[in-house]
Structure formats: structure tokens, C-alpha cells
Amino acid sequence: MTTIGISHPDIVVETSTLSSVPPPDITYTVSLPESTISRGFLSALQLEAIIYACQQHEVILQNGQRAGFLIGDGAGVGKGRTVAGIILENYLKGRKRALWFSVSNDLKYDAERDLKDIDAPNIPVHALNKIKYGDTATSEGVLFATYSALIGESQAGGQHRTRLKQILDWCKPNFDGVIIFDECHKAKNATSTKMGKAVLDLQSKLPKARVVYASATGASEPKNMIYMSRLGIWGEGTPFKAFEDFLHAIEKRGVGAMEIVAMDMKVSGMYIARQLSFSGVSFRIEEIALDNEFKLVYNKAARLVSVKPEQAADTLGLVSRKSLWGQFWSSHQRFFKYLCIAAKVRRLVELAETEMKQGKCIVIGLQSTGEARTREVLDENDGHLDRFVSAAEPPKFAKPAKDQGEIISISDSSSSDFERMDSDSNSSPESQQDNDDVIFVNHINGHTAFFICTAKLEELKQGLLRKISDLGKELPLNTLDELIDRFGGPERVAEMTGRKGRVVRISGDCVRYESRAEQGLTIDHVNIREKERFMGGEKLVAIISEAASSGISLQADKRVVNQRRRVHMTLELPWSADRAIQQFGRTHRSNQVTAPEYIFLISELAGERRFASIVAKRLESLGALTHGDRRATESRDLSRFNFENKYGTKALDKITKAILGYIKNTVPPPKEYPGGDAMFFRGMNHNCTISKFLNRILGLEVHRQNFLFQYFTDNFDHLIEKDKKEGKYDMGILDLAPGNDEIHEETQERFLTPGNPQEGQVILYKVVYAHVILGSKNMLMLPEPQSLLELMNFAIFVLYYTYTVGKEIHCWKCVVILYIQVVNFILLRHHVTEP
């Protein structure tokens, strides 16, 4: 810890596992002005991060690149000021140019504010989006850009220019200034997106740059760490030649290895992660019962979608149907997701009104705005709209045929595998256009091709559209529009989303579509204005979507008028943990009067566990990777919904085989289980995954999906209980309980651990664990384990990290690990050798 600076204004904590290992000794001396430190512009915690970042930047990795630093502080700790402090420190050292990447151009104003807050208003911030392509005349200071700007291109004047080349030209050769990747989780898909590849490319072309990764959710899974190339965990001179080797080693060893990775990064001096204390924060899950009227509508929809596009495919004579199924299942998932959300609106409004009567204010978290469907209806009605639209409502009419028909090429090697539509990707593909009456398919490059007149298909399609039209009259309204209407209209609700327009009630049953834009303001600025109205107490209900989930502060700040306690209601869970954490972090931040309440609304629909399961799985691994402890994010109370693990896979395999009659299951189905699900599983081609199963049961009638899901969870719980009894259950990193427990050392092994910036050693102790059973006078001594299973149940491995400078031992800490494979990983990570 640093011994300079004033204490942070709020209680900040570190997980027990991360706190059990020490950071390296501080050898760096800061050049920050004394006034900045003594007047508390930067707290001691923020100074600690600045010092360790600058110290790590002095290290040159074996591949010749400068080492980077990861700031994993939770939302609200003050990463903005920390980043500004790193820029100021380097500015004072003569490195006058810095790059700052973030998720929105509007966050430039936050960057300017952060620099001003630490008494560095003389450092200018230039917005890249305001600079012409090819212009590199901008003076020194901070060049602020979004991640999407990295892939910007221009063909103006017949010349091909890119933003990436413009940035590199501005930096000049041998650039050794700071590159800030703020909210760096946006670059997580570095191998599959142009944006992610550009982030890697920039780091590669500026090898001496001082890279800082900053995000509360830097990696929700090990595979998403690929953009952190400057951490020096993989690559030349490390135990892992390539990122794929590192990924394989971690995934093979599970969540426990992820926890070790975070601890190892801290002791190596490349990582720091603190989070605001959750003292005073309350979490609860509100399970919402469905009314009979909604069940009737849902069951009608389930029966309708049970008519799958196989008949159309047979008529076409399709051999490869992946693209067809891909469109069907993505639409299926999107449709039922909207129904799940709509089922909770009435109860949410009741809860919100009760909370507001108690002097609180409401923040509602959504992901889907339903704007795409609203705009489709506008187009269908020539720009006029006199009713609220249902986001689940499909298009009323097929699109008119084009003059030359539609050309479709169908290949057996199609990459549109419908399996991908069952994944937990956040962005489901947009609704595909209907194919027109005549389909021309040519024999090109070996692709199967045919020319078919589709009169029969047209008959099938129109019959289905009639049924859909009848159902559409009963479907619930667009959730966002309905919420705003129920709370009293836009005058009472601060909407912070990315949509451009909305349907509002004028009076009685009269409604109209209106633009969200206000005079002289863009949509982004409208969101900022709406935030000011909420924080000023003009509006007491705020609705935020992903557009407002990064960088915006909605806490009960001591500096604003509206200091009511925030009640953060999550109506629609984001599809990924990092987005969930970002959204939760809007209302729990530094300098707040009161901590927020979190309410998760989940309906009784078993299929909705599909969405909770995704987030629960990501929250667990996110806590393990970014805080060294899977428990760090478990307080959100969603851990019980994590089915995407080996127990979920085994449970699904058991019920599948039992229902298909292949085995007799030891766990009986629920008493009122209706059966009849053999066809459901046969339709999955014997390749049933958890995500696919949870996605598909959305399309079953309410009672069927709930009973089937209950059968699944009974088997899931049984398998976990069985492994716990047999000592096979992975408890991860645990703390030794104080009091009656005793440890008896048996053997120890010592290993050398080369590292940056200091070298040290790892001592592996093999111990026998003795536990006193409460109420008994006799101590139970466990016998010498005879097998690995017994060893994993009772033997505990204790790692003592000892970091030395010369011959002097500076510090040591103890960590308890239950699994030998985790120990193997730490040894592999340090490519240890016996002395």
C-alpha cells in the first residue's frame, strides 16, 4: 500500500483471495504535484493504482514490447481520475501525447472533467471524430476516440484513408506515451471483430507505448482476455507460446484456475482490482406469477411456433437447411424473450409505485427497446401510427417481390449454423426478410441450385400469416412504451436509450409517434439532458438501456438535488455478465448518500432461466478472473441460476436418455409431469446443449416447460449433492476456518519463480487437515488419503508466496487451494524449476 494521499471517500474492499497475496514492493517515485495529492484530488487508492501502473510500464517484456497494466477496479471506485492521473504523471515526465479510447464520444466531456478534477485543465483533449481524415496537425495532449473509430475509413477525394493510420501518424515513430483502453471489455472479441483486431494491431505497431487496460469487467471469460497482449502472460519468453495455449490451460482447470490467474497477475505487479463495499446494498429476486390471461396468450404462441418450417424445406427440396433453421431459431428466441419481459411489466409498476411512496426513486434496466418493430409498423402505414406496437408482433404482410426476384445460394458448407443461434451472444440477428414468390438459384461454384415456382409455399406462408395476425391482436405492447405510459408519460420518465423515437399517449386512447430529439440536441445529448433531469429531481423514474450502461452515473450523489435512495429494477437481464455489471454499476458509485437496492424480476416461466443462466455463469467466471474470487460477483444472488456447467450437461443428458427410454433414471420426474417430451428431444438431433435446451423450452406451453425444467433441476441438484458427498465438488479457493480446525504439515517442496519486476519462489506444503465436530469432545483426525478423490476432499494445499530481493525475504501470504490441478497451473505459469 502507498503511504501518501488522503483516504478514499467511500469504503473500498478487496476480495479475500486477492488480499491474501501481496503486490510487489514499490520502487517508482511519482512526479505528481504535491497540491494534487495533499488536497485529495487523487485518493490514496487511486494513487496506488497510478504508481503500480507507472512502475509496470518500466518493464520491457521478452518480446521487446513494454509491459501493460490492468485496472480492474469496480464501477464507482474512480477509474476515470486514476486514468487521468496516469496521463498527468506521464505529461509531467515529458510524454505530452496520449491516446484515450472509450465507448462513446460523449465520454470526452467526462475525460476533460477528470483532468480538471485533478488540477490538470491545461492538458487539452481532442475528439478524433471532429478531426478530418488525414489531419495530423493536432497539437500535443490527449487524442480521444471511440473503439468504433479505430475501424473508420474514408474514400473522399479518391484516396483511401483510415483512422488507424491517422492515429499512428499522430503518435509519431517510437511513441512511448500512454494508451488508455477505457471500458476495454468492448475489445473482448478481438479475433472475431474488426474492432478487436484493430486494438491488437495498434498495440503491435506501438511496441513502446505505455498501455493501460481499464474496466470493471475486463474479461467475463478467459477467451475474452486475448486483447490484453501486453500483460506478458503468454507469448515469447513465457510458459505459453500463444494465447491458445494459455486458454487451454485455464479452461481445462476451471474456475479455480481463473482465480489463480487474477492472484498471479497481482503478485506480478500487472493488476489491481478493488470494488466499492456492498455494505448497505440489498439484493433480492422477485419471482413473478403469471396471470391466466397471459398464460393463454403464451400457450397460443407456443402452439403456433410448433409449426416448424420443415414442410417448406421439403417443398423446396433443401438438402442443407442450416440457414433456414438459423432464421427460425433466432426469431423464436427473440419472440419469446419479448413475451417474458412483457409478463413482468404490471408487477414492476406496482413495486415501483410502492417504493416511490416510501421516498425512493426508480432506475429500470432494459436491453431491448423494440424500436426496430415500431419503425417497421411506421413504414407499413406510410409514417403514421395511431396505436401502441407490440415488439413481439411480426410483420403484417410479406415484402413485395422485386422485379428480378430474389437470388439465394444454398451451400452445404453454410456458416449460418443454427447452433449459433442458441448461443448466448448478446446480439441476435435481425429479422430476415421474407423470400419472395419466385426463388432463382443458380449452379455457381459447386453450390446446390434450383429454380422453383413457389405457389405451394405462398399458400403455406399466407395461412401462417393469417394465424400470426390473429395472435398479434392479443400480444402485449412494447415494454418500453408501456412502462413510460404507465408511469405518466415522457414528462415523468427520464429515458436514456439509443432509440430515436417513441409512441406516446396524447389523451385517452389517442397516441402518436414522436421523435426523442430536442431542439439543438443529438440523441446522445438528449440522454445527458435526461440524466440531469433525473439527478436534479425533476423526474423520479429513469429507464436505461445498454446505450446508457457505460460511464453514466445515476447514484444518490451528495452533490445533486435528487438524493433519494435508488431502487434499481432489472426487468431484462443483459445477455452477458460484463454488461450486467456495467448496468448495476450505474447506481452504486462513490460519493453516494445511500447505497442502492437491487431487485431482479424473473417470471415463473422456466424458459426465462435461460437468460438468468447466461448471466449467472458469466458473473461467476467474471468474479474469478477480475477479482480472483468467484464470490466477488455472487452477491448479485444469481448464482443459483448457473446451469451452464458440467452438472447441467450431465443432468440434461440423463433426462434426455430417460425420456427417450434409453435408461431408467434414479431421480423420478415431478408428480404432475405430463410427459410427451420425446419428440422435443428427438428434434435436437442428439446434440443437445444446455443453451439449446433452455432456448427451446421457451417454445413449450407454460405448464409443460415448467414441469420439464423442474425435472431437469431435480437431476441437477441430485448430481451436485452426490459429488459433495463423494468429495468431488469444486469449491474453488477457500479460506481456512479459524477456531477448531488444525493443520499438520507433512511435506514441503520449494520452486523458483522468475517474474517481473522481482523474482521469488513458491513453496508447496502438503498438509493433513484436522476438524473438530461441533458438540463432540474428541478431535476427528482424518486418515492418510488413499486416493486422489479422498485427497481432493480432505487434503489441502497451502501455497506460501515469498518474494525476495537479494537474500532478504520481504513478505509472505497464505492461500488455501483444494485442487491439485490448480497448483499444477501456478507451477506451469511460472515455469518453475526445483532449486
PAPA-985554 format. One record per residue (C-alpha): residue in one letter; x, y, z. Coordinates in steps of 0.2 Angstrom, whole numbers, padded with zeros to 4 digits, always signed. Layout:
BEGIN
AXYZ/...
END
This chain:
BEGIN
M+0000+0000+0000/T+0005+0018-0003/T+0008+0029+0012/I+0004+0045+0003/G-0013+0053-0001/I-0029+0055+0008/S-0041+0041+0011/H-0054+0037-0002/P-0071+0045+0002/D-0080+0028+0002/I-0076+0011+0009/V-0067+0001-0004/V-0064-0018-0002/E-0053-0032-0010/T-0059-0050-0011/S-0051-0061+0002/T-0042-0071-0011/L-0034-0056-0019/S-0030-0048-0002/S-0021-0064+0003/V-0007-0061-0009/P+0004-0046-0009/P+0008-0034-0023/P+0027-0031-0027/D+0037-0018-0017/I+0035+0000-0024/T+0051+0006-0032/Y+0043+0020-0043/T+0043+0039-0037/V+0029+0049-0044/S+0031+0067-0051/L+0013+0072-0047/P+0011+0090-0040/E+0011+0090-0021/S-0005+0100-0021/T-0014+0087-0031/I-0010+0074-0018/S-0012+0085-0002/R-0029+0092-0007/G-0036+0075-0010/F-0039+0077-0029/L-0032+0059-0030/S-0036+0047-0016/A-0023+0035-0008/L-0032+0021-0018/Q-0031+0030-0034/L-0013+0035-0031/E-0009+0016-0028/A-0015+0011-0045/I-0006+0026-0053/I+0011+0021-0045/Y+0009+0002-0049/A+0004+0006-0067/C+0019+0018-0070/Q+0030+0005-0061/Q+0025-0009-0073/H+0027+0002-0088/E+0046+0002-0084/V+0047-0017-0088/I+0051-0022-0105/L+0044-0039-0110/Q+0055-0053-0118/N+0046-0049-0135/G+0053-0031-0134/Q+0036-0023-0130/R+0033-0013-0115/A+0023-0021-0101/G+0005-0015-0099/F-0006-0014-0083/L-0024-0019-0080/I-0035-0008-0068/G-0050-0019-0064/D-0057-0008-0051/G-0076-0010-0049/A-0089+0003-0055/G-0089+0019-0045/V-0071+0017-0037/G-0065+0031-0048/K-0056+0024-0063/G-0058+0040-0073/R-0047+0050-0061/T-0035+0036-0060/V-0033+0036-0078/A-0032+0055-0079/G-0018+0054-0065/I-0008+0042-0076/I-0009+0054-0091/L-0004+0068-0080/E+0011+0059-0072/N+0017+0055-0090/Y+0014+0073-0096/L+0025+0079-0082/K+0038+0067-0087/G+0039+0074-0104/R+0027+0062-0113/K+0015+0075-0119/R+0004+0064-0131/A-0008+0051-0125/L-0022+0041-0133/W-0039+0038-0124/F-0051+0025-0131/S-0069+0023-0124/V-0086+0018-0129/S-0094+0034-0133/N-0089+0051-0140/D-0099+0060-0126/L-0087+0052-0113/K-0074+0065-0120/Y-0083+0078-0108/D-0080+0066-0094/A-0062+0064-0098/E-0060+0083-0098/R-0069+0084-0081/D-0057+0070-0074/L-0042+0080-0079/K-0049+0096-0072/D-0054+0087-0056/I-0035+0083-0053/D-0030+0100-0057/A-0024+0097-0075/P-0035+0108-0085/N-0020+0113-0096/I-0020+0096-0104/P-0031+0098-0120/V-0042+0084-0125/H-0045+0082-0144/A-0060+0072-0151/L-0055+0062-0166/N-0072+0062-0173/K-0070+0081-0175/I-0054+0080-0185/K-0053+0077-0203/Y-0046+0061-0210/G-0028+0063-0214/D-0026+0078-0202/T-0011+0075-0190/A-0008+0093-0186/T-0017+0092-0169/S-0006+0098-0155/E+0000+0088-0140/G-0012+0082-0127/V-0025+0068-0127/L-0032+0061-0143/F-0049+0054-0138/A-0058+0042-0149/T-0071+0028-0148/Y-0067+0010-0152/S-0078+0010-0167/A-0067+0025-0174/L-0052+0013-0175/I-0060+0004-0190/G-0066+0021-0198/E-0062+0023-0216/S-0064+0037-0229/Q-0063+0037-0248/A-0065+0056-0250/G-0056+0063-0265/G-0052+0046-0272/Q-0040+0042-0258/H-0042+0028-0245/R-0038+0034-0228/T-0041+0025-0211/R-0042+0032-0194/L-0030+0019-0188/K-0016+0026-0199/Q-0021+0044-0194/I-0018+0039-0176/L-0002+0031-0179/D+0004+0046-0189/W-0001+0057-0174/C+0009+0047-0162/K+0024+0048-0172/P+0038+0034-0173/N+0045+0027-0156/F+0029+0033-0147/D+0031+0029-0128/G+0016+0039-0122/V+0001+0032-0113/I-0013+0022-0122/I-0029+0021-0112/F-0041+0007-0116/D-0056+0013-0105/E-0070+0001-0104/C-0059-0011-0113/H-0071-0026-0112/K-0078-0018-0128/A-0062-0026-0137/K-0065-0044-0129/N-0070-0052-0146/A-0053-0047-0153/T-0051-0062-0165/S-0069-0061-0172/T-0072-0042-0175/K-0063-0029-0184/M-0063-0018-0169/G-0055-0031-0158/K-0042-0034-0172/A-0038-0015-0173/V-0035-0015-0154/L-0022-0029-0156/D-0015-0021-0171/L-0012-0004-0163/Q-0003-0012-0148/S+0008-0021-0160/K+0013-0006-0170/L+0017+0005-0155/P+0028-0008-0145/K+0035+0005-0133/A+0018+0013-0129/R+0013+0013-0110/V-0004+0003-0111/V-0017+0004-0098/Y-0032-0008-0099/A-0046-0001-0088/S-0063-0010-0085/A-0073-0017-0070/T-0077-0031-0082/G-0061-0034-0092/A-0064-0052-0096/S-0080-0062-0092/E-0072-0077-0099/P-0054-0082-0101/K-0056-0082-0120/N-0060-0063-0119/M-0043-0059-0112/I-0035-0060-0129/Y-0034-0042-0132/M-0023-0040-0116/S-0007-0044-0126/R+0004-0033-0115/L+0001-0042-0099/G+0015-0054-0104/I+0006-0069-0098/W+0008-0078-0115/G+0020-0075-0130/E+0038-0075-0132/G+0048-0079-0116/T+0033-0086-0106/P+0027-0103-0102/F+0013-0101-0115/K+0019-0099-0133/A+0002-0092-0139/F-0014-0086-0132/E-0022-0103-0137/D-0010-0112-0125/F-0015-0101-0111/L-0033-0103-0114/H-0032-0122-0115/A-0023-0122-0098/I-0036-0111-0090/E-0051-0119-0097/K-0045-0137-0093/R-0044-0132-0074/G-0060-0122-0072/V-0065-0108-0062/G-0051-0111-0049/A-0038-0108-0062/M-0046-0091-0066/E-0045-0086-0048/I-0026-0091-0048/V-0024-0081-0064/A-0030-0065-0055/M-0019-0068-0040/D-0004-0071-0050/M-0007-0055-0060/K-0007-0045-0044/V+0008-0053-0036/S+0017-0050-0053/G+0013-0031-0052/M+0002-0030-0068/Y-0015-0029-0060/I-0025-0021-0046/A-0044-0023-0043/R-0054-0016-0029/Q-0073-0013-0028/L-0085-0002-0018/S-0091-0011-0002/F-0108-0018-0004/S-0112-0013+0014/G-0130-0006+0014/V-0134-0013-0003/S-0148-0025-0004/F-0152-0038-0017/R-0167-0048-0020/I-0176-0058-0033/E-0194-0055-0036/E-0202-0071-0043/I-0217-0065-0053/A-0233-0077-0055/L-0241-0076-0072/D-0260-0072-0073/N-0271-0084-0083/E-0274-0072-0097/F-0256-0071-0101/K-0254-0090-0100/L-0267-0091-0113/V-0258-0079-0125/Y-0241-0088-0122/N-0249-0105-0125/K-0257-0100-0141/A-0240-0093-0146/A-0231-0109-0141/R-0243-0119-0152/L-0241-0108-0167/V-0222-0109-0167/S-0223-0128-0165/V-0227-0127-0184/K-0209-0128-0189/P-0203-0123-0207/E-0199-0142-0212/Q-0214-0143-0224/A-0207-0128-0233/A-0190-0135-0233/D-0197-0151-0240/T-0206-0142-0254/L-0190-0133-0259/G-0181-0150-0258/L-0167-0142-0247/V-0153-0153-0243/S-0144-0141-0231/R-0156-0132-0220/K-0144-0123-0208/S-0148-0105-0214/L-0167-0109-0214/W-0166-0116-0196/G-0154-0101-0191/Q-0168-0089-0196/F-0181-0099-0187/W-0172-0101-0170/S-0166-0083-0169/S-0184-0077-0172/H-0190-0090-0160/Q-0178-0084-0146/R-0181-0065-0149/F-0200-0068-0149/F-0202-0077-0133/K-0189-0065-0125/Y-0201-0051-0128/L-0215-0061-0121/C-0205-0065-0105/I-0201-0046-0102/A-0219-0041-0105/A-0225-0053-0092/K-0217-0043-0079/V-0222-0025-0083/R-0238-0024-0072/R-0229-0031-0056/L-0214-0019-0059/V-0225-0004-0060/E-0234-0010-0044/L-0217-0012-0035/A-0210+0005-0041/E-0226+0014-0035/T-0224+0007-0018/E-0206+0011-0017/M-0209+0029-0023/K-0222+0032-0009/Q-0208+0027+0003/G-0197+0042-0003/K-0186+0032-0016/C-0183+0034-0034/I-0183+0021-0048/V-0170+0015-0061/I-0176+0002-0073/G-0163-0008-0083/L-0168-0014-0100/Q-0159-0020-0116/S-0172-0021-0129/T-0181-0005-0134/G-0192-0013-0148/E-0188+0002-0160/A-0185-0010-0175/R-0203-0016-0175/T-0210+0001-0172/R-0201+0008-0187/E-0207-0007-0197/V-0225-0003-0192/L-0222+0015-0197/D-0216+0010-0214/E-0231-0001-0216/N-0243+0014-0213/D-0233+0027-0223/G-0226+0036-0207/H-0242+0036-0197/L-0245+0027-0181/D-0261+0028-0170/R-0258+0013-0158/F-0245+0006-0147/V-0235-0008-0156/S-0230-0025-0149/A-0212-0028-0150/A-0216-0047-0152/E-0228-0043-0166/P-0222-0050-0183/P-0223-0040-0200/K-0241-0039-0206/F-0238-0043-0224/A-0224-0051-0234/K-0212-0039-0243/P-0217-0036-0261/A-0207-0046-0274/K-0193-0037-0283/D-0193-0035-0302/Q-0180-0049-0304/G-0185-0060-0290/E-0173-0065-0276/I-0157-0074-0278/I-0152-0087-0265/S-0137-0098-0265/I-0138-0113-0253/S-0122-0122-0248/D-0119-0137-0238/S-0104-0128-0230/S-0115-0113-0225/S-0108-0104-0210/S-0125-0099-0204/D-0126-0114-0192/F-0142-0114-0182/E-0132-0120-0167/R-0125-0102-0166/M-0142-0095-0163/D-0144-0105-0147/S-0128-0097-0141/D-0128-0083-0128/S-0122-0070-0140/N-0129-0053-0135/S-0135-0048-0152/S-0147-0060-0161/P-0148-0057-0180/E-0160-0045-0186/S-0176-0052-0193/Q-0173-0059-0210/Q-0183-0053-0225/D-0196-0065-0232/N-0191-0073-0248/D-0201-0068-0262/D-0213-0079-0273/V-0200-0085-0285/I-0183-0090-0280/F-0169-0091-0293/V-0155-0101-0288/N-0140-0104-0300/H-0127-0118-0300/I-0112-0107-0295/N-0095-0114-0289/G-0102-0131-0284/H-0117-0124-0274/T-0133-0134-0275/A-0145-0124-0286/F-0163-0124-0292/F-0177-0114-0300/I-0194-0117-0292/C-0211-0108-0294/T-0217-0107-0276/A-0236-0107-0277/K-0237-0120-0264/L-0225-0111-0252/E-0236-0095-0255/E-0251-0104-0249/L-0242-0110-0233/K-0235-0093-0230/Q-0251-0084-0231/G-0260-0097-0220/L-0247-0094-0207/L-0248-0076-0208/R-0266-0076-0205/K-0264-0086-0189/I-0250-0074-0184/S-0261-0059-0187/D-0275-0066-0176/L-0262-0069-0162/G-0255-0052-0165/K-0271-0044-0158/E-0268-0052-0141/L-0249-0049-0139/P-0243-0037-0126/L-0237-0019-0130/N-0219-0014-0132/T-0212-0014-0115/L-0203+0002-0115/D-0218+0012-0122/E-0229+0004-0110/L-0218+0007-0095/I-0217+0026-0100/D-0236+0027-0102/R-0240+0018-0085/F-0228+0030-0076/G-0237+0045-0083/G-0228+0049-0100/P-0211+0056-0105/E-0214+0071-0093/R-0211+0060-0079/V-0199+0047-0085/A-0181+0050-0090/E-0177+0039-0104/M-0158+0035-0108/T-0158+0023-0123/G-0152+0023-0140/R-0169+0024-0149/K-0173+0039-0160/G-0192+0040-0157/R-0206+0033-0147/V-0225+0030-0146/V-0234+0042-0133/R-0251+0044-0127/I-0258+0062-0131/S-0275+0059-0122/G-0287+0045-0119/D-0284+0032-0132/C-0276+0044-0144/V-0257+0040-0147/R-0244+0046-0159/Y-0226+0043-0164/E-0214+0057-0160/S-0195+0060-0161/R-0185+0060-0145/A-0174+0073-0152/E-0175+0090-0143/Q-0170+0107-0152/G-0152+0108-0155/L-0148+0091-0146/T-0142+0075-0154/I-0149+0058-0146/D-0133+0056-0136/H-0135+0074-0129/V-0154+0070-0125/N-0148+0056-0114/I-0136+0068-0105/R-0151+0080-0103/E-0162+0066-0096/K-0149+0061-0084/E-0148+0079-0077/R-0167+0079-0075/F-0166+0063-0065/M-0152+0069-0054/G-0160+0086-0052/G-0176+0078-0045/E-0187+0084-0060/K-0190+0066-0064/L-0190+0051-0052/V-0191+0036-0064/A-0176+0033-0076/I-0176+0019-0089/I-0158+0014-0095/S-0153+0003-0110/E-0136-0003-0115/A-0133+0014-0123/A-0133+0022-0105/S-0124+0007-0097/S-0106+0013-0098/G-0099+0028-0090/I-0115+0036-0084/S-0118+0040-0065/L-0135+0038-0058/Q-0131+0036-0039/A-0138+0046-0025/D-0124+0058-0026/K-0120+0070-0012/R-0118+0084-0025/V-0135+0083-0033/V-0153+0088-0028/N-0161+0070-0030/Q-0153+0061-0016/R-0167+0048-0014/R-0162+0030-0012/R-0161+0022-0029/V-0171+0006-0032/H-0163-0002-0047/M-0175-0014-0055/T-0169-0026-0068/L-0183-0030-0080/E-0172-0038-0093/L-0156-0046-0089/P-0142-0042-0101/W-0135-0057-0110/S-0118-0055-0104/A-0110-0053-0086/D-0100-0038-0091/R-0115-0029-0097/A-0124-0034-0082/I-0110-0027-0070/Q-0109-0011-0081/Q-0128-0008-0079/F-0128-0012-0060/G-0113+0000-0058/R-0123+0015-0063/T-0132+0016-0047/H-0118+0010-0035/R-0104+0023-0035/S-0093+0034-0025/N-0099+0049-0015/Q-0116+0042-0013/V-0128+0047+0002/T-0136+0029+0002/A-0132+0013-0006/P-0145+0006-0019/E-0157-0008-0018/Y-0157-0021-0032/I-0172-0030-0037/F-0171-0044-0051/L-0188-0048-0058/I-0189-0066-0065/S-0206-0073-0070/E-0211-0091-0066/L-0208-0096-0084/A-0195-0109-0084/G-0188-0103-0100/E-0183-0087-0093/R-0170-0096-0083/R-0161-0097-0100/F-0157-0078-0098/A-0153-0079-0080/S-0142-0094-0083/I-0131-0085-0095/V-0128-0070-0084/A-0125-0081-0068/K-0112-0091-0077/R-0103-0076-0083/L-0104-0067-0066/E-0096-0082-0058/S-0081-0083-0070/L-0080-0064-0071/G-0078-0063-0052/A-0065-0077-0053/L-0055-0068-0067/T-0057-0050-0062/H-0057-0051-0043/G-0048-0068-0040/D-0064-0074-0032/R-0079-0081-0040/R-0089-0075-0024/A-0085-0057-0029/T-0100-0056-0040/E-0111-0069-0032/S-0119-0057-0021/R-0130-0052-0035/D-0139-0068-0030/L-0140-0076-0047/S-0128-0090-0044/R-0142-0102-0041/F-0147-0100-0060/N-0130-0106-0067/F-0134-0122-0076/E-0121-0120-0090/N-0108-0131-0081/K-0103-0150-0081/Y-0118-0153-0069/G-0130-0145-0081/T-0123-0155-0095/K-0124-0172-0085/A-0142-0168-0079/L-0148-0164-0097/D-0140-0180-0103/K-0149-0190-0090/I-0166-0183-0093/T-0164-0184-0112/K-0160-0203-0111/A-0173-0206-0098/I-0187-0198-0108/L-0181-0206-0124/G-0182-0223-0115/Y-0163-0227-0116/I-0161-0228-0097/K-0171-0228-0081/N-0167-0213-0071/T-0165-0214-0052/V-0172-0197-0050/P-0191-0198-0053/P-0200-0184-0063/P-0211-0172-0054/K-0228-0179-0048/E-0239-0170-0061/Y-0226-0171-0075/P-0237-0173-0091/G-0223-0182-0101/G-0224-0182-0120/D-0207-0174-0122/A-0199-0187-0133/M-0202-0178-0149/F-0195-0162-0141/F-0178-0170-0138/R-0178-0180-0154/G-0179-0164-0164/M-0162-0159-0157/N-0153-0172-0167/H-0144-0180-0152/N-0134-0164-0150/C-0142-0156-0135/T-0133-0142-0126/I-0138-0133-0111/S-0140-0116-0120/K-0150-0125-0134/F-0161-0134-0121/L-0165-0118-0112/N-0169-0109-0128/R-0180-0122-0135/I-0191-0125-0119/L-0196-0106-0122/G-0207-0113-0136/L-0217-0125-0125/E-0233-0121-0116/V-0231-0114-0099/H-0236-0130-0089/R-0225-0141-0100/Q-0209-0131-0099/N-0211-0128-0080/F-0213-0147-0077/L-0199-0151-0089/F-0187-0138-0081/Q-0192-0145-0064/Y-0187-0162-0069/F-0170-0155-0076/T-0166-0145-0060/D-0170-0160-0049/N-0157-0170-0058/F-0145-0155-0057/D-0147-0154-0038/H-0145-0173-0036/L-0128-0173-0046/I-0121-0159-0035/E-0126-0166-0019/K-0119-0183-0024/D-0102-0175-0029/K-0102-0166-0012/K-0104-0182-0003/E-0090-0190-0013/G-0078-0176-0011/K-0078-0172-0030/Y-0087-0155-0029/D-0076-0140-0034/M-0077-0127-0020/G-0063-0116-0028/I-0051-0106-0017/L-0057-0107+0001/D-0052-0099+0017/L-0046-0110+0032/A-0060-0108+0045/P-0052-0101+0061/G-0056-0109+0078/N-0057-0128+0079/D-0048-0133+0063/E-0030-0138+0064/I-0017-0141+0051/H-0002-0153+0052/E+0012-0151+0040/E+0018-0167+0031/T+0030-0161+0017/Q+0035-0146+0008/E+0043-0143-0009/R+0051-0126-0015/F+0051-0119-0033/L+0059-0105-0041/T+0048-0092-0049/P+0055-0079-0061/G+0044-0064-0063/N+0043-0046-0067/P+0049-0035-0059/Q+0055-0046-0045/E+0059-0064-0043/G+0053-0075-0030/Q+0049-0093-0025/V+0034-0104-0022/I+0033-0116-0008/L+0021-0131-0009/Y+0015-0138+0008/K+0006-0154+0009/V-0004-0155+0025/V-0017-0165+0034/Y-0032-0156+0040/A-0040-0160+0057/H-0058-0154+0061/V-0067-0155+0077/I-0085-0159+0075/L-0096-0147+0085/G-0103-0155+0101/S-0090-0168+0102/K-0076-0169+0114/N-0065-0179+0103/M-0055-0172+0088/L-0058-0181+0072/M-0041-0185+0064/L-0043-0189+0046/P-0033-0204+0040/E-0020-0203+0026/P-0029-0202+0010/Q-0028-0217-0001/S-0034-0210-0017/L-0035-0193-0027/L-0053-0192-0023/E-0050-0193-0004/L-0036-0181-0006/M-0047-0168-0015/N-0060-0170-0001/F-0049-0168+0014/A-0031-0163+0009/I-0027-0145+0007/F-0013-0137-0002/V-0006-0121+0005/L+0005-0110-0006/Y+0016-0098+0003/Y+0022-0084-0009/T+0039-0077-0004/Y+0046-0063-0014/T+0064-0059-0012/V+0076-0045-0016/G+0093-0052-0015/K+0093-0064+0001/E+0081-0054+0011/I+0063-0061+0012/H+0051-0046+0011/C+0033-0054+0013/W+0023-0070+0013/K+0005-0074+0012/C-0005-0090+0013/V-0019-0096+0001/V-0029-0112+0003/I-0032-0122-0013/L-0042-0138-0014/Y-0037-0145-0031/I-0020-0151-0036/Q-0023-0146-0054/V-0024-0128-0049/V-0007-0130-0040/N-0001-0138-0056/F-0006-0122-0066/I+0003-0110-0055/L+0018-0120-0056/L+0016-0120-0075/R+0013-0102-0076/H+0030-0098-0068/H+0039-0112-0077/V+0046-0117-0061/T+0061-0127-0058/E+0067-0135-0042/P+0082-0126-0035/
END
